[in-house]
Amino acid sequence: MAELLVIRHGQASFGTDNYDRLSELGHRQSRAVGEMLRGTGWIPDRLVTGTLVRQRETLTSMGFEASPEEHAGFNEYDFDDLLHARFGGVVPDDIKADRKSHFRNLRETVLAWQAGRFGGAKESWQDFATRVESARRFAIGTDAKRVLVVSSGGVIGRMTANALDAPDAQMMQLNLQIKNTSMTRFIFSERAFYLHEFNAVPHLMSREGQAMLTYS
C-alpha cells in the first residue's frame, strides 16, 4: 500500500488585501512540518500542489528540493465569489468583521452552496466536488509510494468526507477543524483508498509549537 499525505497550507495573510500568500507564521509552520517529516525519515517520492501562491509557498518553506507538479483541483473554493453570489453582489459590511463572524458565515455560505440555495457562483458545488476527485485520482495515479500534496481546508474536508462516504454537509464540519500545516493521511492501492489519519500536527505539539496553532 502507498501513502498520500495531504498537508494544508501554512497560515495565510488573513485580514490583508491579499489573502493568497503566507504570513511569517505560515512560513514558520511550514518549516516545522518539513523538518519533522525529514526527521522521521518520511521523504516523498512525488510532490503535488494546487496552483495557489500560499500552497506553493508552503511547499517551498517545507524545504523539499524536488520540483512539484501542479493540479488546480487542489485549489480552495472561492469564498469571496460564493459570498457575492449568495448576497446578490452586495455583501454586508460586517460579514467578515472578525474571525468569529468570518467562520460563521463561511459555514452558512458553503452549506447553502451545497444545497443549491443560491445561484450565480463561478463554480457549482458539484463542479468543486468533481475537480477534487479528479485531483485525488491524479495524485494517486502513480507508482510512487509516498505522495505529498499541499492543498487547502475545503479540499481536504471534501476528500476526507468522501473517503468516509459521509454526507456532503460533513465536509464543512471537517473543513472548519483543519489546522494550518496539519497532515491528513490516506492509504491507497489500485483498488483501495482509506483514511488513515486526520488533521494531525505532531510538529506543533511542543509548548513552543502550541503557540503556532492557527486555522486560517
Disulfide bonds with the S-S distance in Angstrom:
none
